[in-house]
Amino acid sequence: MTGPHGPLARIVERVAPPAVSVDGRGDWGEAEKALGIQLPEDFKLLVVTYGRGDFWGALRLCTPFGDDNPRPLTADSADAADS
């Protein structure tokens, strides 16, 4: 996902990331422990880069961080994504 021609670079070319990624940083080890799963590295990079929010209403990016997160990533939402 990284590198000048990786998927994240292509996304950043098309959609500029915010100056500050809201709820995009935290302790991934603790988050994964609480969720009971190991999150993919490309998901983590996307969250660190963009934080929570959505892309044109088509894709909602939830994070496991932030006290005021209106829709935090939880074990239930992680299970739903696997279905």
Secondary structure, DSSP 8 states (H G I E B T S, - for coil): --STTSHHHHHHHHS---SS-TT--S-HHHHHHHHTS---HHHHHHHHHH-SEEETTTEEE--S--TT-SS---HHHHHHHH-
